[in-house]
Amino acid sequence: MKMDSSPARKLPVHEPAPIPNPKNQSYQQNASLPRKVKQKLKLFSIRLGLDMTFLFLVILLVVIGLIMMFSASYPAALEYTDSSYTYLIRQGLFALIGITIMILVSYFDYHHFHKLAFPLLVLSMLLLMVVLFMPGRNGVHRWIPLGMFDIQASEISKFAIILFLAHWGSIHFRKMDTFKYGVLPALIIFIPTALLLYKEPHYSGIVIIMILVAIMLFISGVKLRYFLAAGIIIAIAILGLAVTGNLTYAMERLDGWGQALTFVNQDLWDTTYQTRNSLYAIGSGGLWGQGLGQSRQKYLYIPEAQNDFVYAVVCEELGFIGAMIILCIFALLVWRGITVSMRAKDKFGSLLGIGLSAQIGIQVILNIMVITDWLPNTGISLPFFSYGGSSLIMLLAQMGIVLSISRTSNLEKA
């Protein structure tokens, strides 16, 4: 006979269970609460304790990210602003806001996100349309200015698509191996999203969302033959766009890819300037690094070193050992997030948590491939490290959802 490993505590025989006393003031107050109020209170519930390991890893990455972002950014901040602390102060404020939101969201019952799946998806589409009418930066339209910081619409799209596919997959889990329930809904939301990102243009956003959709479909039970068919269709579509000259921006990004350290001609040498200096920074770091704050390439050799190429400065200052330790922390965060999610008590929590955790891993891998010239320079930020308010706040809010899932997860909290 199988015994429950965590039996409920029973009162001793000599200690009878207390009987509610109607004259007790607190009892009267609780009993008098309207039913609607009680239901609203259930939106926020402590339930079980959150996963402290996951929380510690998130906070650790935020702290290290702030330190390294400041180290990489102060030369540019001093050059272009009034103070070398400009980026640090702003990013620190974003981090405080994000951590506060993360803690609040961790108390929010994640099941209520079921109701937000479709509205948030529609909102993300609208924002992708609005951003096309915003002023461009270097020929691209990706941000909606909101005064103190800008919203990158694609960041909301990533979360919206993960949430919707988790919602859909949890409802139709037994039918996800069919085209109607498994593939068609994903195509209906991915194709217009990809077209809007194409118009920005934001090809790295398309790649990240495509990988996220594939992961969500795979863990939801979609058959492998559909992935093969999708791969063939995508390859044909890319070839068609290239032949018709509709991938000009992408082809410009491909110029010099893999040739940053090879002089072919002056134009190509100038095009690969950022990637080449990134490789110089990584190579000069050696095993132990130049020391915290001692990077040379951050002195305006790497353009916008506080953004997508911040990890190159990490490699230069902390060396191979320090850079690998940070990668290990990222790996532990993704592993712990997936482990917590797999132990969730419902399919929605598992799918949602795995998708949000996988997003971190995907962006880390792609960012490192870009700065090491394994991928073209496509503007992929490093989570918790790259400068950017909306990205950091959005990431921390998503980590709050994983913490909310951990409260109901059948996992030892440590």
N, C-alpha and C positions, 0 to 999 in steps of 0.2 A: 504493500500500500504506500503510495507516494505521500510524503509528509511535506507540509508547507515549510519552506526554509525560514520564513519570517512570520511566525504566528503572532496574532494580535495579543497585546498585553491583557491579562485577566486580573481583576481585582481579587485580593485575598478573601477567603471565606469570611474572616472576621471583620472585613471592611466592606460593607454593602455599598452598592453603587448609589451615588447621591440622587435624590429625587428633586426635579426642578421645583422651586418654590415660587408660586405666582406672586408672592409679596416681595420677592427680590427685585430690586430696581433694574439691574442689568437684564434680568430675564424679561421684565416687562418691556424694556426698550427694544430688545431683540425681537420679541413676539409681536410688537406693534409695527415693525418695519413692513411696509407694503411689499407685496410679492415682486412688483416690478423693480423696486429698489434692490431687493436681494439678488435679482437676476443681473442687474447692472454691476453689482459688487463682484460678481463672479468673473467679470472681465479681467480683474486684477486679483491674482491669487498667488500666495507664496508657494503653496503645494510643497513638494520636496525641495531640498536645498539644491541650488544650482551647482554645476560642475566647476569646482574651484581650479582644477587643472587647466581647463579651457580658458577660463577667465584670466588666470595668471599668464598664460601664453599670449593672449591678446594684449594685455597691459604691457608685458615685456616688449613685444614688437612695437607698440606705440611709442614707448620710451626710447628704445634704441633708434627707431625711425626718426624721432624728433632730434636726437643728438646728431645723427648722421646727416639729416636734411640741413640742420644748421651749419654743420661743418662744410657741407658742399655748397651752401648758398651764400655765406656771408661775403665773399668777394663780389659776387654779382649784386647783392643787396647794397653794398657800399658804393658800387659803381653807379647803379641806376636809381637808388633811393637815398634818403637822408641818413639812414642808419644801417649798420650791418646786421641788426637784429630784426629787421622788418619781416622777413619771411618766418623767422622763428616765432615771433609774437603772434602773427596771424595763424600759423599752423598750430601753435600751442592753444590758442583760443578755440580753433576748430576741434582739436583733440578733446578739450574739456567738454565742449558741447556734445561731441560724439559719444564720449564715455557716459555722460549723463543720460543721453538717449538710450544707450545700450543697456544700462542698468534698469531704466524704466521699462523698456521693451521686454527685458527678461522676466518681469512680473506680469506681463500681459499674456493671457492665455492664447497661444499661437493658433488654436482651432478657429478663432474668430477671423483669421486671415482668409479662410474659405470664402467669406462674404466679400472680401476686398479683391479677390483674384481677377475677376472680369473688369470692375471699375478701374483698377490700377493699370490693367493692360490697355484699356481705352485711353487713359490719361497719358500713358507713355507714348502711344501713337500720336496723340495730339501735340505733345511736347516735341516730338521728332519733326512734326510739320511746322510748328512755330519757329523752331531753331533755324529753318531754312530762310526765314525772313529777317533774322538777326544779322547785325554787321559781321562780316567775315574777318578772320585773322589768318594772314598768310594764305589766302585763297580758300579757306575752309570755313564752314558754318557748323559749329558744334556746341556753342555755349549760349545760354540765356542769361544776360546780366541782371543781377538782383542787388546791385549796390555794393555791399561789403564783399560778396563773393558771387561767382557765376555757377549756374547749374549746367552740368554736362548731361544732356538728355539721354545719352546712351547708357549712363550709369543706372538710371531709373528703368530703362528698357531691360537691362540684364536681370534685375530683380523681378520685374513684372513677369517676364517670360518664365523664370524659374518657378515663381509662385503659381502661375496659371497651370503650368505643366504638372506641378506637384498636386494641385487641386484636381485637375482632370484625371491624372493617373491614379489618384487614390479612389476616385469615384468609379472609374471604369477599369480598374486594375485587371479584372478577369477577361476583358475584351481588348486589351492593349496589343495583343498579337495580331489583330486584324487591321487592315488598311483604314477602314472607316473610323475606328476609334483611336488607333495608335499613330498613324502617319498623317492622315488628312487634317486633323486639328492643328498639328504642329506646322504643317505647310501653310495653313491659313493665317497663322500668326507670324511665321518666320519670313515669308515672301514679302509682305508689305513692309515689315521692319527692315529687311535687307535693302529694299528699294529706297526707302527713306534715308538709310545710312549711306547708300551709294550716292545719293544726291548731295550729301554734306560736303565732300566725300569723307567717309570714315571706314576704310577697309579693315583696319584692325578690329574695330567694333563688330563688323560683320563676322570676322573669323572667330572672335571670342563667343559671340552669341550662337554661331553655328555649332561650335564644340559643346557649348552648354546644352543646346537642344538635343544633340546626339547623346550626351551623357544622360539627360533626363529620360529620353525615350528608351535607352538601353536598360536602365535600372527599373523602368516601368514595365519591361517585358516585351518590347517590340522585337520582332524577329530580325536576324542578321541580314537576311536577303534584302530587306528594305534599305538597309544602310549601303549595301553594295549598289543597288539601283540609284540611290540618291547620289552616291559618289560619282557615278557615270554621268548623271544628268548635270551635276555641278561642274564637272570637267568640261562637258560640251558647252555649257553656258559661258564659262570663263573664256574658252577658246573662241566662241562666237563674238564676245565683247572685245576681245583683243584684236581679232581680224577686222572688225568694223571700226576700230579706233575709239572705242568707248571706255578704254581703260588707260587713258593718257596719264592720269595722276598716279595710278598704280605702277605703270611702266616707268615713270620718272623715279619712283621709289626703288625700282629694281636696278636702276643704273648704278653700277659700282658695287652691287651686292657681292660679297665674297672677295672683293679686290681692294679693300681699304688700304692695305699695306703694299700694293703693287702700283707703280707709276705706269699708266697706260698713255694718258694724255692729261694736259693741264685741267681741262674741264672735269674729267672724271676724278682727278685728284682733289679738286675743290669740292666736288659733290660729296665725297666720302670724308670730309674734314671732321665731322662730329664723331663718326664711328672710329676713325683712325685714332683720334685722341683718347677715345674710350679704351681702345686696345692698348695704347701706350700706358694709360693709368693702370689697367689690370696687370700688364706685364711688369711695371715698375714696382708693384706691391710686393712681389716675391712671396716668400713663405710667411713672413711675420709682418710685413707691411712697413710703411714709412713712419707710422705713428699717428695717433688720432690728431686731426687738425693739420697734418703735415703734407697733404696732397699738393702737388704742383699743377696738375692738369685742371683743377677747379678754378684756377686764376684765369678765367675767361677763355681757356683753350677748349673746354667742353662747353658748348652753348647750352644754357639752361640746365646746368649740372644738377640743380635741385629737383628736377622733374624726372623724366624718363631714364636719365643716365646716372641717377644718384648711386646705383649699385657699383658703378665703375669707380666712384670715389671711395666707396666702402672697401673695394678690393685693394685700392692703392694704399689706403691708410691702415687697414687692419690685416691686409695680406690674405693669403689663401686660407690660413687657419681661421681667422676671424670671419671671412666671408662664408666659409663652410659651416661654422657654428650658427650663423644667422640662417642659412639654408636649412639646417637641421631643426631650428626653432619653427620655421615655416612648415616643414614636413610634419613635425609633431602636432602643430595646430590643425593641419588638414586631417591627419590621422585621428586625432582626438575628436574632431568635429564629426567625422564619418562614423567613428565608433559610437559616439553618443547617439547619433541619429539612427543607426541601425538597431539600437536598443530601445527606440521610442515605442510607445504602446499603440501606435496606430500608423497606417501606411502614409498618411499625409505628413506626419512629423518626420518619418524616415526619408521620404522623397525630398521634402523641402530642405531639411538639414544637410543631406548629402549634396544637393545642388549648390547651396550657399557655400559649403566648405570646398567643393570642387572649384568654384569660381576663383577662390584665393590661389589654389595650386596652379590653375591654368594661367593666370596672369603672372605669377612668379616665373614659371617656366618660359613663357613667351617673352617676358621682359629680359631675362638673362640671355635668351637666344638672340635678341636684338642687339644688346650691348656687346656681345661677342661675335657679331657679324654672321651668325648662323641663320638669321632672318633679316629681311630688309628693314630699314629704319621706318617703323610704322606707328610710332607714338603710343606704346603700351606702358602704362604706369606700373610702378612696383607698389603693391598694397602696403599701407601704413608708412611708407618711406617717401614716396614722391609727393611733392608739394601740390596741394589742391584741397579746397575746403569741402566742396560737395562730394568728392570721391571719398574722403576720409570719413565724413559724417555718415554717408550711405553705407560704407563698409562696416562701421561700428554698429549701426542700427541693425544690419543683417546679422552681425555676431550676437546681438541681443536676442534675436529670434532663435539662434542655435542654443543660447543659454536658457531660453524659455522651454525649448524642447528638452533640454537636459533635466529640467525639474521633474518631468514625468518619465524620464528614461530609466530603464531597469539596469542601472549601472552604478557601481560603487563610486560615490562622490569623494574625490581626493584632491 
